[in-house]
Amino acid sequence: MKVAPKIPEIGVFVPVGDVVTADPAWMANFAGHLELCGVESIIVAEHTVLASSYDSVYPYDSSGRVGVAADGPIPDPLAKRAATVDVLSGGRLRLCVGAGWLKEEVEACGVEFDNRGRRADEQITVLRALWDDQPQGASYHGNFFNFDKAMSYPKQIAGERLPIHIGGHSRTAARRAGRFGDGFRPLGVSGPQLASLITLMRAEASTAGRDPAAPEVLLGHLVTKIDAERAAGLVDQGADRIVLAVPPTSDIEQAKDILSACAQRLSLAS
């Protein structure tokens, strides 16, 4: 008897380009329907600022332009601290970070674009230090951050490690995921390039003294095209979790119909 392939956990990316993430009624309806469909997580994007014109090249579209209007609202999904969201949601937050591609945004935040990777490495280390249970406070001295006995509360759910996933398409991102990440979200890559990045991530984890199998791999697909066979193909490529992109729409009923059809194809809902 043929056994159906096991479907990994499924997350769905909110269609941020349609300016729906700032609409509380739309988002509540969307998130509620995701739960009914058996979807494990909802993924939202953020930018500190966007630029009305920019020379940077968006690496995940052939146009080189990001599909979000500069004047479109992109609410910060993290509130004051990631740990705050983790506590208020009962330990349901996963933080996915990337070094960023938009030079104008990085420079608007008062930091140098060329050292953003090294800064990101330190930031992850600093977050872990601040989240650790250290009764006397956390201390850190690096190239970008220096502090002694700093206290940061609330912390993540007691006894749990708040997962930090690394997003990106470069070998540097793969190495960062291996050294620091609880997961790796390769973006815009497939085939041999994807396999090479995953192998590099595992090797870097081993070099850092970590279990090379520990970091999750998150692979993407379109919600309208995914089915059990394609999901199994992603698992064969190394996926522990699948992130689905919803096609552009501000019509909540259309979005719900798309999600329901996907859940039926994948047999998600019980």
Phi, psi and omega in degrees: 000132181283129181263130179294139181296145179286130179272126178288177177300144184242129171244153181235131181274126178294136180289079189297331182293349182261014174056037179259343185290345177265003180259105186298323181293318179297313183294320179295318178296315180297311182295320178297321179291325176302317179296318178298328181280353180086016178285138187280326186208158176245136184244130177235149181256162175213151169226138175297310172217157167244166181246139179293333171216146184205152177265343180298151181254121175289119191279357187248018173213140184297339178286340185077004181247141178279142185274040178228128179293140182298332180262012177278139181289129175234088183300144176290120182279358190255354184055211185289320181216144176301323180297328178298313179297320180299316180294312184292337180262005180073035177082032186256005184272137163239131182258119178251124186236151175219159182288339177096150182243341188268099183303320182297324178291313181299315181291330177295337178273004174084021179233163182278137180294320188289340180253017184296329179293312179295324177295319179298319178302315179293321181299320179295318178297319179295316178303313180299320180296317181290330180278340179296153178278095181235101186304331180267003181095165182263145176234144180205138178223108182224199181282334186241337184228136180217122176199160179230137172052042180278134180251130179227116181225152000287161173262171179298171181311132186306131176081359181249149175262122179287116185291135172245117177257146182253127177253151178153174183236003186259166175293329176297318178296319179298317178294321179298318179298320179294321182282319192238339193273152169267353178196164181227126179247087178294132184247132172068023180231157178204176175058220183300326179295318177298312180301320180296319181292320179294319177298317179297318179300315180296318180296319180294322177298317179297317179299325180279004179081019180256162174291115184295342180270354186290314182295133176289157171244127179247122180242148186258162176198167175276136182296332182281344185246346182291140172214180185299321181293316179293323176298318178296325177296322177292322176298319178298331178277355176117003185291128168263339182211145180244132178250120184257136178262132178270134179297154183304123175195142172252003180273107186296324180292321176296317178300318180293321178297319178298317181292320180297318179297320178296315180299323179293317179297325184265359181056046184280312186286139179280000000 
